[in-house]
Amino acid sequence: MKFKLFLLLVFFFIITFQSVYSQQVGRSDIQRTGENEVINTNAKDTSDKRVATELVQTLLIDDFESAGEWSSFIPRDYGITTAIRREGGPRELESIKDKNKYVLGIKVEFMRRDWSWISVVPAKPTRIKGITKSLNVWTVGRNYKHYLSIVLKDYLDKPKYIKAEKMIWVGWKLVTINIPDTVEQENYKISEERGITFMGFRIDFEPEDILGRPFYVYFDYLTADTDLFSEKNQNPDDMMDNW
């Protein structure tokens, strides 16, 4: 009888501790995971947090509603480039058209036919907490062999160039760029420094496809698929090494 009573008390203590702990974790979520809006998650309310090892969430990095703040650069002896905000967007985003009216438009006018490139950068870099699995961006192609890449910094602030693919399609396409393991995103001893920083895009031009007319490209709705398991489940009383 005493043994059964002891087991009952232990069970009640475990349930109470888990409830209090989960509430404490919830209060620290914003501080741990950053300010990017979560638009999708693989961990619904019914998932078992005790056995989950990943919490992959889709974060909105930029919807380009303020695309006028972006800039584009090209070596001045190769051409001229312009970045503007324009109305439009892919048909697949029709359901959010009311709050997603604009895209980022890039125009390049070439002065010579050579191996050249442009960089497309936001007003400020975006820090993405957690372990980023992939970046996704809607991009308009014009069936050229120019190569699209993304520019990142790892958690040690080392720049990284990740190739996406050649832009040999026409119209809007959701381009997914997987982040390789060679991009360091964490140190198992330092939990506060997990993550990467998005710095912008880069397009390397194929000379054979530099024709006697301007080159245009458009971007919309940049997202990141990120594992935030450690950030969501970090001990709420742990100290933050950010001072």
MIMARZA-396992 format. One line per 4 residues: number of its first residue (from 1); their letters; for each residue y, x, z of N, C-alpha, C. Coordinates in steps of 0.02 Angstrom, whole numbers, m for minus. Layout:
N
NUM) A) Y X Z Y X Z Y X Z | ...;
end
This chain:
243
1) MKFK) m60 41 0 0 0 0 63 43 0 | 63 94 44 121 139 46 129 176 m20 | 73 194 m51 77 231 m114 107 187 m169 | 88 122 m171 117 77 m220 192 68 m209;
5) LFLL) 211 63 m145 282 56 m130 321 118 m152 | 290 176 m143 322 239 m164 332 240 m240 | 280 220 m278 286 218 m351 340 170 m373 | 345 113 m340 396 64 m357 467 91 m346;
9) LVFF) 476 127 m291 541 157 m277 559 210 m328 | 511 252 m348 523 304 m398 542 272 m465 | 507 219 m484 522 185 m547 593 156 m546 | 611 125 m491 679 96 m485 732 150 m489;
13) FIIT) 720 208 m459 768 263 m461 777 289 m532 | 722 296 m570 726 320 m640 767 273 m683 | 755 208 m677 791 158 m717 866 160 m701 | 882 164 m637 953 166 m617 987 228 m642;
17) FQSV) 954 285 m639 983 349 m661 997 347 m736 | 949 320 m776 958 317 m848 1017 273 m867 | 1026 218 m831 1081 173 m846 1148 205 m832 | 1155 238 m775 1218 271 m757 1232 328 m805;
21) YSQQ) 1180 367 m822 1189 424 m866 1213 403 m935 | 1183 349 m963 1203 326 m1029 1275 303 m1030 | 1299 272 m976 1369 251 m973 1415 311 m972 | 1396 364 m936 1437 424 m933 1440 458 m1000;
25) VGRS) 1384 460 m1036 1383 491 m1102 1430 454 m1149 | 1430 387 m1146 1472 348 m1190 1546 365 m1181 | 1567 377 m1119 1638 392 m1107 1658 459 m1136 | 1611 504 m1146 1628 570 m1170 1618 578 m1245;
29) DIQR) 1596 524 m1280 1579 529 m1351 1637 554 m1393 | 1696 524 m1385 1752 541 m1428 1771 614 m1420 | 1770 638 m1358 1788 708 m1345 1737 755 m1376 | 1674 735 m1377 1621 780 m1401 1613 779 m1477;
33) TGEN) 1626 722 m1508 1607 713 m1578 1666 714 m1626 | 1727 717 m1603 1784 722 m1648 1813 654 m1665 | 1860 653 m1711 1898 593 m1726 1880 561 m1793 | 1831 589 m1830 1811 559 m1894 1778 492 m1882;
37) EVIN) 1796 442 m1923 1769 375 m1916 1696 373 m1936 | 1654 342 m1894 1583 333 m1909 1576 270 m1951 | 1548 276 m2012 1541 218 m2056 1468 198 m2066 | 1421 239 m2043 1350 222 m2048 1310 266 m2000;
41) TNAK) 1254 241 m1977 1213 280 m1931 1140 263 m1939 | 1096 311 m1924 1024 297 m1927 996 280 m1858 | 1040 277 m1807 1018 263 m1739 1046 196 m1717 | 1010 142 m1732 1032 75 m1713 1021 65 m1638;
45) DTSD) 1042 9 m1613 1036 m5 m1541 963 m8 m1519 | 917 m20 m1565 846 m26 m1547 809 40 m1548 | 841 95 m1570 806 159 m1574 794 187 m1504 | 741 225 m1498 721 253 m1434 756 321 m1425;
49) KRVA) 808 323 m1384 846 384 m1374 805 438 m1338 | 750 417 m1305 711 466 m1267 668 511 m1312 | 654 487 m1373 611 526 m1417 649 549 m1479 | 710 525 m1491 748 545 m1550 769 618 m1545;
53) TELV) 765 653 m1600 787 723 m1602 847 732 m1647 | 864 680 m1686 923 682 m1729 960 615 m1725 | 1025 619 m1732 1067 560 m1735 1114 571 m1794 | 1088 559 m1855 1126 572 m1915 1173 514 m1929;
57) QTLL) 1238 528 m1930 1288 477 m1942 1330 497 m2002 | 1353 447 m2039 1397 459 m2096 1469 453 m2072 | 1506 508 m2079 1575 510 m2057 1621 507 m2118 | 1675 469 m2113 1725 467 m2166 1772 526 m2156;
61) IDDF) 1772 572 m2204 1816 631 m2200 1884 617 m2231 | 1885 584 m2290 1948 567 m2322 1936 511 m2372 | 1976 457 m2368 1971 403 m2417 2024 410 m2471 | 2065 463 m2467 2116 480 m2517 2170 427 m2525;
65) ESAG) 2178 386 m2473 2234 339 m2474 2301 376 m2466 | 2298 437 m2440 2357 480 m2436 2348 540 m2481 | 2322 528 m2541 2305 583 m2587 2367 623 m2608 | 2426 594 m2601 2486 630 m2619 2499 691 m2577;
69) EWSS) 2463 697 m2521 2471 756 m2477 2428 814 m2500 | 2383 803 m2548 2340 856 m2573 2378 899 m2624 | 2353 960 m2634 2384 1007 m2681 2329 1039 m2724 | 2348 1063 m2783 2302 1100 m2825 2337 1164 m2850;
73) FIPR) 2297 1217 m2858 2323 1282 m2876 2280 1314 m2930 | 2312 1348 m2976 2278 1386 m3028 2318 1450 m3039 | 2286 1508 m3052 2324 1568 m3068 2375 1554 m3123 | 2438 1572 m3112 2491 1548 m3156 2487 1574 m3228;
77) DYGI) 2450 1628 m3239 2443 1651 m3309 2386 1616 m3345 | 2353 1568 m3311 2299 1531 m3343 2319 1459 m3360 | 2369 1432 m3324 2388 1363 m3338 2431 1332 m3284 | 2437 1266 m3288 2477 1227 m3241 2433 1169 m3217;
81) TTAI) 2436 1154 m3152 2397 1099 m3125 2439 1055 m3080 | 2421 991 m3079 2458 940 m3040 2409 897 m3002 | 2427 880 m2940 2386 835 m2899 2429 775 m2880 | 2404 714 m2894 2441 653 m2878 2394 600 m2851;
85) RREG) 2424 547 m2822 2386 489 m2801 2390 435 m2855 | 2332 407 m2873 2330 355 m2925 2288 297 m2901 | 2305 238 m2925 2265 178 m2909 2199 180 m2946 | 2147 154 m2914 2082 151 m2946 2027 166 m2897;
89) GPRE) 1966 173 m2923 1909 189 m2881 1845 167 m2914 | 1788 191 m2890 1723 173 m2920 1705 100 m2905 | 1670 69 m2951 1650 m1 m2943 1605 m11 m2882 | 1567 41 m2864 1521 35 m2807 1558 26 m2741;
93) LESI) 1624 42 m2739 1663 33 m2678 1706 m30 m2681 | 1687 m77 m2724 1725 m138 m2733 1731 m177 m2667 | 1680 m173 m2624 1680 m213 m2562 1734 m191 m2513 | 1760 m130 m2521 1812 m105 m2475 1877 m93 m2514;
97) KDKN) 1885 m129 m2571 1943 m117 m2614 2009 m129 m2577 | 2009 m177 m2530 2071 m194 m2495 2099 m136 m2455 | 2055 m92 m2431 2079 m35 m2392 2064 32 m2427 | 2042 29 m2489 2029 89 m2527 2055 80 m2598;
101) KYVL) 2121 85 m2605 2154 70 m2668 2169 131 m2711 | 2168 190 m2681 2193 249 m2716 2140 304 m2720 | 2150 349 m2769 2107 408 m2778 2152 469 m2787 | 2121 527 m2783 2156 590 m2796 2145 609 m2869;
105) GIKV) 2200 617 m2906 2196 637 m2976 2221 708 m2986 | 2183 748 m3025 2201 817 m3040 2208 826 m3115 | 2262 856 m3137 2273 871 m3208 2283 945 m3217 | 2250 975 m3267 2257 1046 m3281 2276 1054 m3355;
109) EFMR) 2329 1091 m3368 2350 1109 m3435 2341 1184 m3443 | 2297 1204 m3488 2278 1274 m3496 2326 1312 m3541 | 2337 1375 m3524 2378 1419 m3565 2335 1469 m3604 | 2273 1476 m3583 2228 1523 m3618 2156 1501 m3608;
113) RDWS) 2114 1523 m3653 2043 1506 m3650 2006 1564 m3619 | 1991 1558 m3553 1962 1614 m3517 1926 1587 m3456 | 1893 1633 m3420 1859 1614 m3357 1913 1603 m3304 | 1928 1541 m3289 1979 1526 m3240 1953 1474 m3191;
117) WISV) 1994 1456 m3143 1972 1410 m3091 2034 1376 m3059 | 2022 1321 m3025 2073 1289 m2984 2045 1276 m2914 | 2089 1275 m2866 2071 1253 m2798 2110 1190 m2782 | 2077 1143 m2749 2106 1079 m2731 2101 1073 m2655;
121) VPAK) 2158 1070 m2620 2157 1076 m2547 2195 1019 m2515 | 2172 995 m2457 2209 943 m2420 2268 973 m2383 | 2308 929 m2353 2366 951 m2315 2346 995 m2256 | 2288 981 m2226 2261 1022 m2173 2185 1018 m2174;
125) PTRI) 2151 1071 m2154 2078 1070 m2153 2052 1017 m2104 | 1990 995 m2116 1958 945 m2074 1898 975 m2038 | 1900 974 m1972 1844 998 m1932 1791 943 m1927 | 1728 960 m1944 1673 912 m1941 1625 935 m1886;
129) KGIT) 1623 899 m1831 1580 919 m1775 1507 901 m1789 | 1462 932 m1751 1390 921 m1762 1362 967 m1815 | 1303 951 m1838 1270 990 m1891 1272 949 m1955 | 1313 969 m2002 1322 932 m2065 1263 944 m2111;
133) KSLN) 1231 890 m2133 1175 894 m2179 1198 896 m2251 | 1249 856 m2267 1274 852 m2336 1343 823 m2336 | 1380 837 m2390 1444 806 m2404 1437 764 m2467 | 1471 707 m2470 1465 661 m2527 1536 642 m2549;
137) VWTV) 1548 646 m2615 1613 628 m2641 1605 596 m2709 | 1641 541 m2720 1642 509 m2785 1687 550 m2831 | 1662 568 m2890 1697 613 m2936 1691 587 m3007 | 1746 591 m3044 1745 573 m3115 1731 635 m3157;
141) GRNY) 1681 631 m3200 1665 685 m3246 1684 666 m3317 | 1692 717 m3360 1710 706 m3430 1662 745 m3476 | 1600 755 m3450 1547 788 m3490 1564 860 m3509 | 1601 894 m3465 1615 965 m3474 1566 1006 m3431;
145) KHYL) 1558 1070 m3448 1513 1113 m3411 1548 1149 m3354 | 1607 1126 m3334 1642 1156 m3278 1602 1145 m3214 | 1606 1192 m3167 1564 1191 m3107 1605 1170 m3047 | 1583 1117 m3013 1616 1092 m2953 1584 1124 m2891;
149) SIVL) 1626 1148 m2845 1603 1177 m2782 1646 1149 m2725 | 1621 1157 m2664 1661 1141 m2605 1674 1206 m2567 | 1729 1207 m2531 1748 1266 m2492 1746 1246 m2418 | 1709 1285 m2379 1701 1272 m2307 1716 1334 m2267;
153) KDYL) 1721 1325 m2202 1718 1379 m2154 1663 1363 m2104 | 1621 1413 m2088 1569 1401 m2039 1598 1401 m1969 | 1555 1396 m1918 1582 1391 m1850 1616 1455 m1826 | 1606 1510 m1862 1640 1573 m1848 1702 1583 m1891;
157) DKPK) 1721 1531 m1929 1779 1531 m1973 1771 1579 m2033 | 1709 1590 m2053 1697 1629 m2114 1696 1583 m2174 | 1735 1597 m2227 1736 1553 m2286 1670 1552 m2323 | 1651 1494 m2348 1590 1485 m2386 1604 1441 m2447;
161) YIKA) 1576 1461 m2505 1582 1422 m2566 1513 1394 m2583 | 1507 1327 m2583 1444 1295 m2596 1447 1259 m2663 | 1405 1280 m2710 1406 1249 m2776 1375 1179 m2773 | 1408 1132 m2807 1382 1064 m2813 1341 1058 m2877;
165) EKMI) 1374 1048 m2933 1339 1044 m2997 1389 1047 m3054 | 1364 1058 m3115 1406 1055 m3174 1427 983 m3187 | 1488 974 m3211 1516 908 m3217 1499 877 m3285 | 1434 875 m3300 1412 851 m3365 1390 778 m3360;
169) WVGW) 1436 736 m3341 1426 664 m3341 1493 631 m3359 | 1492 567 m3372 1552 530 m3392 1564 473 m3342 | 1625 468 m3316 1641 416 m3269 1628 436 m3197 | 1627 386 m3153 1617 399 m3082 1544 416 m3066;
173) KLVT) 1535 463 m3020 1469 480 m2996 1475 503 m2923 | 1428 482 m2881 1426 506 m2812 1392 573 m2810 | 1430 625 m2799 1404 693 m2797 1386 711 m2725 | 1324 731 m2714 1301 751 m2647 1289 826 m2646;
177) INIP) 1320 859 m2598 1314 931 m2591 1277 946 m2525 | 1215 969 m2530 1177 986 m2470 1202 1052 m2441 | 1209 1054 m2375 1233 1114 m2341 1173 1158 m2325 | 1169 1218 m2355 1110 1261 m2343 1110 1292 m2274;
181) DTVE) 1051 1316 m2254 1044 1348 m2188 1084 1413 m2183 | 1104 1440 m2240 1142 1503 m2239 1213 1493 m2211 | 1235 1430 m2207 1299 1414 m2176 1288 1404 m2102 | 1310 1450 m2061 1299 1446 m1989 1344 1391 m1959;
185) QENY) 1312 1345 m1924 1349 1289 m1896 1345 1287 m1819 | 1306 1330 m1790 1300 1328 m1717 1273 1394 m1690 | 1285 1404 m1627 1253 1456 m1587 1221 1421 m1528 | 1156 1429 m1520 1120 1390 m1469 1146 1402 m1399;
189) KISE) 1185 1455 m1390 1214 1469 m1324 1283 1436 m1315 | 1313 1413 m1370 1382 1388 m1367 1383 1319 m1400 | 1383 1266 m1360 1379 1199 m1388 1446 1175 m1415 | 1501 1200 m1389 1567 1174 m1408 1587 1195 m1478;
193) ERGI) 1556 1246 m1506 1577 1273 m1571 1535 1248 m1629 | 1492 1197 m1618 1451 1171 m1672 1495 1139 m1726 | 1477 1151 m1788 1512 1117 m1842 1541 1163 m1894 | 1568 1132 m1947 1600 1168 m2002 1669 1139 m2013;
197) TFMG) 1708 1173 m2055 1775 1149 m2072 1779 1141 m2148 | 1799 1081 m2170 1807 1068 m2241 1876 1093 m2263 | 1876 1137 m2314 1938 1169 m2336 1963 1141 m2404 | 1917 1112 m2444 1939 1086 m2508 1885 1093 m2562;
201) FRID) 1906 1084 m2625 1862 1090 m2683 1884 1149 m2726 | 1837 1171 m2768 1851 1222 m2818 1814 1204 m2882 | 1847 1213 m2938 1816 1201 m3003 1822 1265 m3044 | 1765 1292 m3065 1763 1351 m3109 1754 1327 m3181;
205) FEPE) 1798 1349 m3224 1800 1323 m3293 1756 1365 m3339 | 1721 1329 m3383 1681 1359 m3436 1726 1368 m3497 | 1738 1430 m3520 1785 1441 m3576 1769 1400 m3638 | 1705 1389 m3652 1686 1352 m3712 1710 1279 m3709;
209) DILG) 1720 1254 m3648 1742 1185 m3640 1816 1179 m3623 | 1853 1233 m3631 1926 1230 m3625 1954 1215 m3694 | 1973 1152 m3704 1995 1129 m3769 2072 1126 m3771 | 2098 1106 m3827 2170 1104 m3835 2201 1041 m3807;
213) RPFY) 2178 1019 m3750 2206 960 m3717 2197 967 m3642 | 2234 929 m3602 2228 936 m3529 2159 915 m3503 | 2141 942 m3446 2079 924 m3411 2098 879 m3352 | 2060 824 m3343 2073 777 m3288 2010 771 m3245;
217) VYFD) 2021 763 m3180 1966 748 m3134 1994 706 m3077 | 1951 662 m3049 1972 617 m2996 1920 619 m2940 | 1945 612 m2878 1901 611 m2819 1916 550 m2777 | 1863 524 m2744 1872 467 m2698 1817 467 m2645;
221) YLTA) 1835 445 m2587 1791 429 m2530 1743 486 m2513 | 1770 536 m2481 1731 594 m2459 1700 580 m2391 | 1634 587 m2385 1599 575 m2323 1554 634 m2306 | 1531 637 m2243 1485 689 m2220 1428 656 m2181;
225) DTDL) 1366 675 m2197 1308 654 m2158 1295 708 m2105 | 1305 690 m2042 1308 740 m1988 1263 720 m1931 | 1226 769 m1904 1184 759 m1846 1225 769 m1783 | 1236 715 m1746 1277 718 m1685 1235 708 m1622;
229) FSEK) 1170 722 m1627 1126 710 m1570 1148 748 m1508 | 1162 813 m1516 1181 854 m1458 1248 833 m1430 | 1295 815 m1475 1361 794 m1451 1357 728 m1413 | 1314 682 m1436 1308 617 m1403 1268 621 m1338;
233) NQNP) 1223 671 m1333 1178 674 m1276 1191 734 m1230 | 1247 766 m1239 1263 822 m1195 1277 797 m1125 | 1258 837 m1076 1269 816 m1007 1343 799 m996 | 1359 739 m970 1429 719 m963 1468 762 m913;
237) DDMM) 1433 797 m868 1468 838 m819 1471 912 m840 | 1449 927 m902 1451 996 m926 1523 1018 m936 | 1537 1081 m927 1604 1108 m937 1616 1120 m1011 | 1679 1114 m1032 1697 1124 m1102 1730 1192 m1111;
241) DNW) 1700 1234 m1154 1726 1303 m1164 1778 1303 m1219 | 1834 1271 m1207 1887 1267 m1259 1956 1283 m1231 | 1959 1323 m1179 2024 1340 m1150 2040 1413 m1161;
end
